[in-house]
Amino acid sequence: MATIDPARRAAIGVERRARSRALLVQAARTLIGKRPVDAITVSDVTDEAGMSKGAFYGHFHDLDALRSAVANELSEELQARIVVYRARTEDPFIKIAIGCLNYIERARREPGWGALAARGIWAFPNVAQEARRRLTEDLDAAAAQDLRAPIKAEIAFDLVVGPVLQAMRSASEGRLSEPDAPPLVAGILRALGLSASEAAASVDAARRILSAQFD
């Protein structure tokens, strides 16, 4: 009779546990992309994942713990996709354009992710907080360089995030094509104080930086 090494048995258990947890998180991500977070129940998640409630509670104390796991993943994803590209320019408006274009394009290419992100930024405070922090840094840098007229950070956040989230939602639903994004982002930059030519130049620069990703 073959014996299984105890260390290998333990490793198999860890792998299975990681897979089952990942299935629950993915189920929650899928559901959040379709309906309000508060409308999702444990039964909804376990049904979507094809798992039992016992399995759910073996990983998460409650729905808040699961939501936190989804929020942490989403926050990391939102950062990871643009940090390298933002580092390629010192211009704060090009940085803003990079973020806007990147998120809209990813939503167009990955509809499920786009639906999740569009809902998640409002649903999860820590995700919105990180987006607000980064935008505030860019606007402070622009003000320090006298690149725009002063504007309150909260107003600027609404001017940027509102249109981008709507565009992401439209892109995830197949109602926004690739050529639609640049003029939309240019309009956002104009709302932040750039002239039409400055906004267009910033968007063009952002597209060049991102081109390696989207090619």
C-alpha positions as CSV (number, residue, x, y, z in Angstrom):
1,M,0.0,0.0,0.0
2,A,1.4,3.3,-1.1
3,T,2.0,5.9,1.6
4,I,1.8,9.6,1.2
5,D,4.4,11.8,2.6
6,P,2.9,13.9,5.5
7,A,4.5,17.1,4.1
8,R,3.0,16.4,0.7
9,R,-0.4,15.7,2.2
10,A,-0.2,19.0,4.1
11,A,0.7,20.8,0.9
12,I,-2.2,19.3,-1.0
13,G,-4.5,20.4,1.8
14,V,-3.2,24.0,1.5
15,E,-3.6,24.0,-2.2
16,R,-7.2,22.7,-2.0
17,R,-8.0,25.3,0.6
18,A,-6.5,28.1,-1.6
19,R,-8.5,26.9,-4.6
20,S,-11.8,26.8,-2.7
21,R,-11.2,30.3,-1.3
22,A,-10.4,31.6,-4.7
23,L,-13.6,30.1,-6.1
24,L,-15.6,32.0,-3.4
25,V,-13.9,35.3,-4.1
26,Q,-14.3,34.9,-7.8
27,A,-18.0,34.1,-7.3
28,A,-18.4,37.3,-5.3
29,R,-16.6,39.3,-7.9
30,T,-18.9,38.0,-10.6
31,L,-22.0,38.8,-8.6
32,I,-20.8,42.3,-7.6
33,G,-20.4,43.0,-11.3
34,K,-24.1,42.3,-11.8
35,R,-25.9,43.7,-8.7
36,P,-25.4,46.0,-5.7
37,V,-23.0,44.6,-3.0
38,D,-25.6,44.8,-0.3
39,A,-28.0,42.7,-2.3
40,I,-25.7,39.7,-2.3
41,T,-26.2,36.9,0.2
42,V,-24.1,34.0,1.4
43,S,-26.4,31.7,-0.5
44,D,-25.9,33.7,-3.7
45,V,-22.1,33.3,-3.3
46,T,-22.1,29.6,-2.6
47,D,-24.6,28.9,-5.4
48,E,-22.4,30.8,-7.8
49,A,-19.3,29.0,-6.6
50,G,-21.0,25.6,-6.4
51,M,-20.0,25.2,-2.8
52,S,-21.6,24.7,0.6
53,K,-22.3,27.3,3.2
54,G,-20.0,25.2,5.5
55,A,-17.2,25.8,3.0
56,F,-17.9,29.5,3.0
57,Y,-17.7,29.8,6.7
58,G,-14.5,27.7,6.7
59,H,-12.9,30.6,4.9
60,F,-14.8,33.8,5.9
61,H,-16.3,34.8,9.2
62,D,-19.1,36.7,7.3
63,L,-19.9,38.6,4.1
64,D,-17.9,41.6,5.3
65,A,-14.8,39.5,5.4
66,L,-15.5,38.3,1.8
67,R,-16.2,41.8,0.7
68,S,-12.9,42.9,2.2
69,A,-11.0,40.2,0.3
70,V,-12.7,41.3,-3.0
71,A,-11.9,45.0,-2.2
72,N,-8.2,44.2,-1.5
73,E,-7.9,42.3,-4.8
74,L,-9.6,45.1,-6.8
75,S,-7.4,47.8,-5.2
76,E,-4.3,45.9,-6.0
77,E,-5.4,45.3,-9.6
78,L,-6.2,49.0,-10.1
79,Q,-2.8,49.9,-9.0
80,A,-0.7,47.2,-10.7
81,R,-2.0,48.0,-14.2
82,I,-0.8,51.6,-14.3
83,V,2.0,52.1,-11.9
84,V,4.7,51.2,-14.5
85,Y,3.2,53.5,-17.1
86,R,2.7,56.4,-14.7
87,A,6.4,56.2,-13.9
88,R,7.3,57.0,-17.5
89,T,6.2,60.7,-17.2
90,E,6.4,63.5,-14.8
91,D,3.5,65.4,-16.2
92,P,0.5,65.1,-13.8
93,F,-2.1,65.4,-16.5
94,I,-0.6,62.7,-18.6
95,K,-0.6,60.5,-15.5
96,I,-4.3,61.2,-15.1
97,A,-4.9,60.4,-18.8
98,I,-3.0,57.1,-18.4
99,G,-5.2,56.0,-15.6
100,C,-8.4,57.0,-17.3
101,L,-7.5,55.4,-20.7
102,N,-6.2,52.2,-19.0
103,Y,-9.3,51.5,-17.0
104,I,-11.7,52.2,-19.8
105,E,-9.7,50.0,-22.3
106,R,-9.5,47.2,-19.8
107,A,-13.2,47.4,-19.2
108,R,-13.7,47.1,-23.0
109,R,-11.4,44.1,-23.2
110,E,-12.5,42.4,-20.0
111,P,-16.2,43.2,-19.5
112,G,-16.5,41.2,-16.3
113,W,-13.7,43.1,-14.7
114,G,-15.1,46.4,-16.0
115,A,-18.5,45.8,-14.4
116,L,-16.8,44.8,-11.1
117,A,-14.5,47.8,-11.0
118,A,-17.3,50.3,-11.9
119,R,-19.3,49.1,-9.0
120,G,-16.5,48.3,-6.6
121,I,-14.9,51.8,-6.6
122,W,-18.1,53.2,-5.0
123,A,-18.9,50.1,-3.0
124,F,-15.5,49.7,-1.2
125,P,-14.2,52.7,0.6
126,N,-10.6,51.7,0.6
127,V,-10.7,51.3,-3.2
128,A,-12.1,54.8,-3.7
129,Q,-9.7,56.2,-1.1
130,E,-6.7,55.0,-3.0
131,A,-8.0,56.5,-6.3
132,R,-8.7,59.8,-4.5
133,R,-5.2,59.8,-3.0
134,R,-3.5,59.3,-6.4
135,L,-5.6,61.9,-8.1
136,T,-4.9,64.4,-5.3
137,E,-1.2,63.9,-5.7
138,D,-1.4,64.6,-9.4
139,L,-3.5,67.7,-8.9
140,D,-1.1,69.0,-6.2
141,A,1.8,68.5,-8.6
142,A,-0.1,70.3,-11.3
143,A,-0.9,73.2,-9.0
144,A,2.8,73.4,-7.9
145,Q,3.8,73.7,-11.5
146,D,1.1,76.4,-12.2
147,L,-0.4,74.0,-14.8
148,R,-4.0,74.7,-13.9
149,A,-6.3,77.0,-12.0
150,P,-7.0,75.8,-8.3
151,I,-9.8,73.4,-8.0
152,K,-10.9,71.5,-4.9
153,A,-9.8,67.9,-4.7
154,E,-13.3,66.6,-4.1
155,I,-14.7,68.4,-7.1
156,A,-11.8,67.2,-9.2
157,F,-12.4,63.6,-8.0
158,D,-16.0,63.7,-9.2
159,L,-15.0,65.3,-12.5
160,V,-12.6,62.5,-13.2
161,V,-14.1,59.4,-11.6
162,G,-17.7,59.9,-12.5
163,P,-17.2,60.0,-16.3
164,V,-14.6,57.2,-16.2
165,L,-16.8,54.9,-14.2
166,Q,-19.7,55.5,-16.6
167,A,-17.4,54.9,-19.5
168,M,-16.2,51.7,-17.9
169,R,-19.7,50.5,-17.4
170,S,-20.6,51.3,-21.0
171,A,-17.5,49.6,-22.2
172,S,-18.2,46.5,-20.2
173,E,-21.7,46.4,-21.8
174,G,-20.3,46.8,-25.3
175,R,-21.7,50.3,-25.8
176,L,-18.3,52.1,-26.0
177,S,-15.6,51.4,-28.6
178,E,-11.9,52.1,-28.5
179,P,-12.1,55.4,-30.5
180,D,-14.6,56.8,-28.0
181,A,-12.2,56.9,-25.1
182,P,-9.6,59.6,-26.1
183,P,-12.1,62.4,-26.7
184,L,-13.9,61.5,-23.4
185,V,-10.6,61.7,-21.5
186,A,-9.6,64.9,-23.2
187,G,-12.9,66.4,-22.0
188,I,-12.1,65.4,-18.5
189,L,-8.7,67.1,-18.7
190,R,-10.4,70.3,-20.0
191,A,-12.7,70.2,-17.1
192,L,-9.6,70.2,-14.9
193,G,-8.3,73.4,-16.5
194,L,-6.4,72.4,-19.6
195,S,-7.0,74.0,-23.0
196,A,-8.3,71.9,-25.9
197,S,-4.8,71.6,-27.4
198,E,-3.2,70.8,-24.1
199,A,-5.8,68.2,-23.3
200,A,-5.4,66.6,-26.7
201,A,-1.6,66.6,-26.4
202,S,-1.8,65.0,-22.9
203,V,-4.1,62.2,-24.2
204,D,-1.9,61.6,-27.2
205,A,1.2,61.3,-24.9
206,A,-0.7,58.9,-22.6
207,R,-1.8,56.7,-25.5
208,R,1.9,56.5,-26.7
209,I,3.0,55.3,-23.3
210,L,0.2,52.8,-23.1
211,S,0.6,51.5,-26.6
212,A,3.0,48.7,-25.6
213,Q,0.3,47.3,-23.3
214,F,-2.5,47.5,-25.8
215,D,-0.6,46.3,-28.9
